[in-house]
Amino acid sequence: MSRTGSRSIGPRVAIVGCGFGGIAAAVKLKKKGVTRFTVFEQSDGPGGTWWDNRYPGCEVDIASHAYSFSFLTYDWSRTHAGQEELQEYAEHVLDRFDVRRHCRFGVRVESATWDESASRYDVRLGDGTVERFDVVISCLGLLSRPRYPEWPGLDEFEGPKFHTARWESEHDLAGKRVAVVGTGSTATQIVPAIAGKVSQLYVFQRQPGWILAKGERDFTARERAMYQRFPILQKLRRLRLFYQFRVMYKGYDLHGKRQQENLRKCREYIRETINDPALRERLTPDYPWGCKRPVLASGFYPALNRPNVELVPHAVTRMTPKGIVDETGTEREIDVLVMATGFHATKFLASMDVRGVGGISIHDTWKDDPKAFMGITVPGYPNFFMLYGPNTNGGFSIIAQLERQAEVAARTVARMRRRGVRAVDTRPEAADRWVRWVDGQLVKHASAMGANCTNYYRSESGRNVTQWPKPHGEYYLLTKALPFVGFVERR
């Protein structure tokens, strides 16, 4: 291709989403000298999941110094940041790296269609307008599309009802009878936050999870001063946190000593915090540690000891105008329904249609079995990158995973500009080898062994399509090396 024209100053890039993935992509592009990019965000501000989720007690369960970008230090107030501080952090990074002027908030991207003759994407926006970009980087996130239950009678329930990701703060829960359905990470934060306000709280548990105390607290003034004065201390703490995860990760091996150690700690935590022996039994899973996502929550078990809180160890089957009915047929009258029922985690790119070579939709290519090379690219979809794509969830801190994926995209775009490359596609054989290797690793993972547990990892095909099977270090090394053998360039 000729080096004259618009591409001589770099490809024009569309970044879809302004959560931490979109912010990482923007910063990494700028660090490579690429400034012709636009960040589209359907919400009115940045933050992604931390913009959407504003329920009481909303807080990250990964330590702040690990759940943050490696390219700057930050004055965190807590060991585990809450929603408001994480939102402030997103705003801070935007301004620190002068990304805000590239952002278009309140703009939804509907589709991206590859134009083979021009080697560009036609990007259709929510208002029907179409803009052309050389490269598209999707940063839609994994936990962005709430999963609503299909209970009979749900529409007829007369009280307020909402999903945790769409919390309706206008409702005063004080003195109300409230049902929280679900006992995953979100529910374990909400329950202790509202238990002291409501008159009665019913917590519906379809299946218990393995839980340990998170150990969250405010940093002392001295700690914050030391971290600010000596930024190296933040980096050392970050390294230590990643090392601790590597040790914990060994627990995913069902035959290793760490599996039994993790189970022992979880059972001990139940005994120490739950007063009623019968309740302890209901809260103890019968599947291996790591079969479903382990939960870190310090306040959940103590909240269940309260006289106005009842754990209902049964699935919900239907709603009535005044109440909620479990699988035993028991109805409990309630005033407010809170659905902590998770997300459509396996529906990648659910809100956007991407069409590659020949006009084929990526959803038709996947056929409910999403696969991607390094979780980032798909053969037949040139110049298209995903952050938080198939089999990239995990590795301890998703922020670290997002950085690695953003680096792959930014390096590729910079190389396109430097070498006059029109398009970069993925070799099908490289993608196939990657998927076979990941599947082979996941066979050894605790999530594959637990016939008695349900998790959000599997697609309709039965494959685990969400989880990364190793700690972060392995992903770091692979994303540095594999693009050189997996990508093919067209000039």
C-alpha positions in Angstrom: 0.0 0.0 0.0 1.1 3.6 -0.6 2.4 5.4 2.4 0.6 8.6 1.3 -3.0 9.4 2.4 -4.6 9.2 5.8 -3.0 6.0 6.9 0.5 7.5 6.6 -0.3 9.2 10.0 -1.7 6.0 11.4 -4.9 3.9 11.2 -8.1 5.4 12.5 -9.2 3.3 15.5 -12.6 2.9 17.1 -12.6 1.7 20.7 -16.0 0.4 21.8 -16.6 0.8 25.5 -15.0 3.1 28.1 -14.6 0.7 31.0 -11.2 -0.2 32.2 -10.6 -2.2 29.0 -11.4 0.8 26.8 -9.3 3.1 29.0 -6.3 0.6 28.8 -6.6 0.4 25.0 -6.6 4.2 24.7 -3.6 4.7 27.0 -1.6 2.0 25.3 -2.3 3.5 21.9 -1.2 6.9 23.0 2.0 5.4 24.5 2.7 4.0 21.0 2.1 7.5 19.4 -1.3 6.6 17.9 -3.7 9.4 18.5 -6.3 8.9 15.8 -8.8 7.0 17.9 -12.3 7.5 19.3 -13.7 5.9 22.4 -17.5 5.2 22.1 -19.4 4.6 25.4 -23.1 4.1 25.6 -23.3 5.3 29.2 -22.9 8.9 30.2 -19.5 8.4 31.8 -16.5 6.1 32.0 -16.0 3.1 34.3 -18.0 0.3 32.6 -19.1 -2.1 35.3 -18.3 0.4 38.0 -20.6 3.0 36.3 -23.4 0.5 36.0 -23.2 -1.3 39.4 -24.2 1.1 42.2 -25.8 -1.2 44.6 -25.3 -0.8 48.4 -21.9 -2.3 49.5 -20.5 -2.4 45.9 -16.8 -3.1 46.2 -14.1 -4.9 44.3 -12.9 -8.3 45.7 -9.3 -7.9 44.4 -6.9 -5.8 46.4 -6.7 -2.2 45.0 -3.0 -2.3 44.2 -3.5 -5.3 42.0 -6.9 -4.2 40.6 -5.3 -1.2 38.9 -3.1 -0.3 36.0 0.6 -1.0 36.2 1.5 2.2 34.4 0.8 4.6 37.2 0.5 4.7 41.0 -2.6 5.9 42.8 -3.5 7.0 46.3 -6.0 4.3 47.2 -7.9 4.8 50.4 -8.8 1.2 51.0 -7.2 -2.3 50.6 -10.3 -3.0 48.4 -11.8 0.0 46.6 -15.5 0.7 46.6 -17.6 1.6 43.6 -17.2 5.4 44.1 -13.5 5.3 44.4 -13.2 3.0 41.3 -15.3 5.4 39.4 -13.0 8.3 40.5 -10.0 6.2 39.4 -11.4 5.8 35.9 -11.9 9.5 35.7 -8.4 10.1 37.0 -6.8 7.9 34.4 -8.8 9.5 31.6 -7.5 13.0 32.6 -4.0 11.9 33.5 -3.4 10.6 30.0 -5.6 13.2 28.2 -8.0 10.5 26.9 -11.3 12.3 27.7 -11.1 14.5 24.5 -11.2 11.2 22.5 -14.4 10.0 24.2 -17.9 10.2 23.0 -20.3 9.4 25.8 -23.9 8.4 25.3 -23.2 6.9 22.0 -23.9 3.2 21.3 -22.2 1.2 18.6 -24.6 -1.2 16.9 -22.3 -2.9 14.3 -19.0 -3.0 12.6 -18.9 -4.3 9.0 -15.6 -5.1 7.2 -15.3 -3.5 3.7 -12.8 -5.7 1.9 -12.1 -3.3 -1.0 -11.2 -0.5 1.4 -9.8 -2.6 4.2 -11.9 -0.6 6.7 -14.9 -1.1 9.0 -18.2 0.7 8.6 -19.2 1.4 12.2 -22.9 2.0 12.6 -23.9 4.0 15.7 -27.1 4.0 17.6 -28.5 7.0 15.8 -28.1 5.3 12.4 -25.0 7.2 11.3 -22.0 5.3 9.9 -18.4 6.2 10.4 -15.4 4.5 8.9 -12.4 3.1 10.9 -9.4 1.1 9.9 -9.3 -0.8 13.2 -12.0 -1.7 15.8 -11.2 -2.7 19.4 -14.1 -4.1 21.3 -14.0 -3.5 25.1 -17.6 -4.5 25.9 -16.7 -6.5 29.0 -17.8 -9.9 30.2 -20.3 -8.9 33.0 -22.3 -6.2 31.2 -25.5 -7.9 30.2 -27.7 -8.7 33.2 -29.4 -12.1 33.3 -33.0 -11.8 34.3 -34.9 -14.9 35.5 -37.9 -16.3 33.6 -40.1 -17.0 36.6 -43.8 -17.2 36.0 -45.6 -14.3 37.6 -42.5 -12.0 37.6 -44.3 -9.3 35.7 -47.3 -9.5 38.0 -45.3 -8.8 41.2 -46.6 -5.5 42.5 -43.6 -4.3 44.4 -40.3 -2.8 43.1 -38.2 -5.4 41.3 -34.7 -4.8 39.8 -31.4 -6.5 38.9 -28.4 -5.5 41.0 -26.7 -4.0 37.9 -29.7 -1.7 37.4 -30.2 -0.8 41.1 -33.1 1.6 41.6 -31.9 3.8 44.5 -35.2 5.7 44.6 -36.7 2.9 46.7 -36.3 3.3 50.5 -35.7 -0.2 51.9 -36.0 0.8 55.5 -38.6 -1.3 57.3 -39.4 -3.3 54.1 -39.5 -7.1 53.5 -36.9 -7.7 50.9 -35.9 -10.8 49.0 -32.3 -11.1 47.5 -32.1 -14.0 45.0 -28.6 -15.3 44.6 -25.5 -15.8 46.8 -22.7 -14.9 44.5 -20.2 -12.1 44.9 -22.7 -9.3 44.4 -25.3 -10.7 46.8 -22.7 -11.3 49.5 -22.0 -7.5 49.4 -25.6 -6.4 49.3 -26.9 -8.6 52.1 -24.7 -7.1 54.9 -25.2 -3.6 53.5 -29.0 -3.7 53.8 -29.6 -6.2 56.6 -29.6 -3.6 59.3 -32.2 -1.4 57.5 -34.9 -3.8 56.4 -37.5 -5.4 58.6 -37.0 -8.9 57.0 -34.5 -10.1 54.6 -34.9 -13.4 52.7 -31.7 -14.7 51.0 -32.5 -17.3 48.3 -29.6 -19.7 47.7 -29.8 -22.2 44.9 -26.3 -23.5 45.7 -23.8 -22.5 48.3 -20.3 -21.2 47.4 -17.0 -21.4 49.1 -16.4 -18.2 50.9 -13.4 -16.6 52.7 -13.1 -13.3 54.5 -11.8 -10.5 52.2 -9.9 -8.7 54.9 -10.9 -5.2 53.6 -10.0 -2.1 55.6 -9.0 1.5 55.2 -5.3 2.2 54.7 -3.9 4.2 57.6 -2.8 7.8 57.0 0.8 6.6 57.4 0.4 3.8 54.9 -1.0 6.2 52.3 1.8 8.7 52.9 4.4 6.0 52.5 2.8 4.6 49.3 2.7 8.2 47.9 6.2 9.1 48.9 7.8 5.8 47.8 5.8 4.5 44.7 8.1 1.5 44.6 6.2 0.2 47.7 3.0 0.0 45.6 4.8 -2.0 43.0 6.3 -4.3 45.5 2.9 -4.8 47.1 1.4 -5.5 43.7 4.1 -8.2 43.0 3.4 -9.8 46.4 -0.3 -10.0 45.7 0.3 -11.7 42.3 2.7 -14.1 44.0 0.1 -14.9 46.7 -2.4 -15.7 43.9 0.0 -18.1 42.3 0.2 -20.0 45.6 -3.6 -20.0 45.9 -4.0 -21.0 42.3 -2.5 -24.4 43.1 -5.8 -25.1 44.8 -7.5 -25.6 41.4 -5.6 -28.9 41.2 -7.9 -31.4 42.7 -5.1 -33.7 43.7 -2.8 -31.0 45.2 -2.3 -30.2 48.9 -3.5 -26.6 48.3 -7.0 -27.8 47.3 -7.4 -29.4 50.7 -5.9 -26.4 52.5 -8.4 -24.1 50.8 -11.3 -26.3 51.7 -10.1 -26.5 55.3 -9.9 -22.7 55.6 -13.4 -22.2 54.1 -14.9 -24.8 56.5 -13.1 -23.2 59.4 -14.4 -19.8 58.4 -18.0 -21.1 58.4 -17.5 -22.6 61.9 -16.1 -19.4 63.2 -18.8 -17.0 61.9 -22.1 -19.0 61.7 -23.8 -19.6 65.0 -26.4 -22.2 64.0 -25.1 -25.7 63.1 -28.0 -26.3 60.7 -27.2 -23.1 58.9 -23.6 -24.1 58.7 -24.6 -27.3 56.9 -26.7 -25.4 54.4 -23.8 -23.0 53.6 -21.3 -25.8 53.0 -20.8 -26.8 49.4 -20.4 -30.4 48.3 -18.1 -29.7 45.4 -14.3 -28.9 45.0 -12.9 -25.5 45.8 -12.7 -23.6 42.5 -15.4 -25.4 40.7 -17.3 -22.2 40.7 -15.9 -18.7 41.4 -14.6 -18.5 45.0 -16.1 -15.6 46.9 -14.3 -13.2 49.2 -16.8 -11.5 51.6 -16.3 -10.5 55.2 -19.8 -9.4 56.2 -22.0 -12.0 54.6 -21.9 -14.8 57.1 -22.2 -12.5 60.1 -25.3 -10.9 58.5 -26.9 -14.3 58.2 -26.8 -14.6 62.0 -29.2 -11.6 62.4 -32.7 -12.5 63.6 -34.3 -10.6 60.7 -32.3 -12.5 58.0 -33.4 -15.9 56.7 -31.4 -18.1 54.3 -33.7 -20.0 52.0 -31.7 -22.9 50.6 -34.0 -23.4 47.6 -34.3 -22.1 44.1 -37.1 -19.7 43.3 -39.8 -21.1 41.0 -42.4 -18.3 40.6 -43.7 -15.0 41.8 -47.1 -13.9 43.0 -48.4 -10.3 43.1 -47.4 -10.1 46.8 -44.7 -12.7 47.2 -42.0 -15.2 46.1 -42.3 -19.0 45.9 -39.5 -21.5 46.3 -39.2 -25.0 44.9 -40.8 -26.5 48.0 -44.0 -24.5 47.2 -43.5 -22.1 50.2 -44.6 -18.5 49.6 -43.1 -15.6 51.4 -44.7 -12.2 51.2 -42.2 -9.4 50.3 -42.3 -5.8 49.4 -39.1 -5.6 47.2 -37.4 -8.1 45.0 -33.6 -7.8 44.3 -32.3 -10.1 41.6 -28.6 -10.9 42.1 -28.9 -13.4 39.2 -25.7 -12.7 37.4 -25.0 -12.0 33.7 -24.9 -13.5 30.3 -21.2 -14.2 30.6 -20.9 -16.5 27.6 -22.6 -14.2 25.2 -19.6 -12.3 23.9 -20.3 -9.2 21.8 -24.0 -9.6 22.5 -24.8 -6.0 22.0 -22.8 -5.5 18.7 -22.9 -7.3 15.4 -19.4 -7.7 13.8 -19.2 -8.8 10.2 -15.9 -9.8 8.7 -14.7 -11.2 5.3 -17.6 -12.1 3.1 -20.1 -10.3 5.4 -20.3 -13.2 7.8 -21.4 -12.3 11.3 -19.0 -13.3 14.1 -22.0 -14.8 15.9 -22.6 -17.1 13.0 -18.9 -18.1 13.0 -19.1 -18.9 16.7 -22.5 -20.7 16.7 -22.8 -20.4 20.5 -19.2 -21.6 20.9 -17.1 -18.5 21.1 -13.4 -18.9 20.4 -10.5 -16.5 19.8 -6.8 -16.5 19.4 -5.3 -15.4 22.8 -9.0 -14.4 23.5 -8.3 -11.3 21.3 -8.7 -12.0 17.6 -10.8 -14.3 15.3 -9.7 -15.5 11.8 -11.7 -13.9 9.1 -12.1 -10.6 11.0 -9.2 -8.5 10.1 -8.2 -5.5 12.2 -10.6 -6.5 14.9 -9.6 -7.0 18.5 -11.4 -7.9 21.6 -10.5 -7.2 25.2 -12.0 -9.6 27.8 -12.7 -12.1 25.0 -13.2 -15.8 25.3 -11.1 -17.6 27.9 -9.4 -14.5 29.3 -11.3 -14.2 32.6 -9.1 -15.0 35.6 -5.4 -14.8 36.1 -6.1 -12.9 39.4 -6.6 -9.3 38.3 -8.7 -8.7 35.2 -7.1 -5.3 34.9 -3.7 -7.0 34.3 -5.3 -9.2 31.7 -6.9 -6.2 30.0 -3.5 -4.5 29.8 -1.9 -7.4 28.1 -4.7 -7.5 25.5 -4.6 -3.7 25.0 -0.8 -4.0 24.4 -1.4 -6.6 21.7 -3.8 -4.3 19.9 -1.7 -1.2 20.3 1.5 -2.9 19.1 -0.3 -4.2 16.1 -1.8 -0.8 15.2 1.6 0.8 15.6 3.2 -1.8 13.4 0.5 -1.2 10.8 1.4 2.5 10.7 5.1 1.9 10.7 5.1 -0.8 7.9 2.2 0.5 5.8 0.0 -2.5 6.5 -3.6 -2.4 5.3 -4.9 -5.4 7.3 -3.9 -7.9 10.0 -5.7 -11.2 10.2 -5.3 -14.3 12.3 -3.9 -17.6 11.0 -6.7 -20.2 11.4 -4.2 -22.9 12.4 -2.8 -20.7 15.1 -6.2 -20.0 16.5 -7.1 -23.7 16.4 -3.9 -24.7 18.3 -4.6 -22.0 20.9 -8.1 -23.2 21.6 -7.0 -26.9 21.8 -4.2 -25.9 24.3 -6.6 -23.9 26.4 -9.2 -26.6 26.4 -6.6 -29.1 27.4 -5.5 -27.0 30.3 -9.0 -26.5 31.5 -9.6 -30.3 31.6 -7.3 -30.3 34.6 -9.0 -27.3 36.3 -11.4 -27.7 39.2 -14.1 -26.0 37.2 -14.2 -29.1 34.9 -14.4 -31.6 37.7 -17.4 -30.5 39.8 -20.4 -32.4 38.6 -22.3 -31.0 41.6 -21.8 -27.3 40.9 -23.2 -24.8 38.5 -21.1 -21.9 37.2 -21.3 -19.3 34.5 -18.3 -20.5 32.6 -19.9 -22.8 30.0 -21.6 -22.0 26.7 -24.4 -24.0 25.1 -21.8 -26.2 23.5 -20.6 -27.3 27.0 -17.2 -25.8 26.6 -15.7 -23.5 29.3 -15.5 -20.3 27.2 -14.8 -17.7 29.9 -11.9 -18.8 32.1 -8.2 -18.5 31.6 -6.6 -21.7 33.0 -3.4 -20.3 34.4 -2.1 -17.4 36.6 -1.4 -14.1 34.9 2.3 -14.5 34.3 1.8 -17.2 31.7 -0.7 -15.0 29.8 1.8 -12.1 29.9 4.5 -14.2 28.3 2.2 -15.7 25.7 0.8 -12.4 24.5 4.3 -11.1 24.0 5.4 -14.0 21.8 2.4 -15.5 20.0 1.3 -12.5 17.8 4.5 -12.9 15.7 3.4 -16.4 14.7 -0.4 -16.0 14.8 -0.9 -12.8 12.8 -0.6 -12.4 9.0 -0.2 -9.0 7.4 -1.6 -7.7 4.1 0.0 -4.6 2.6 
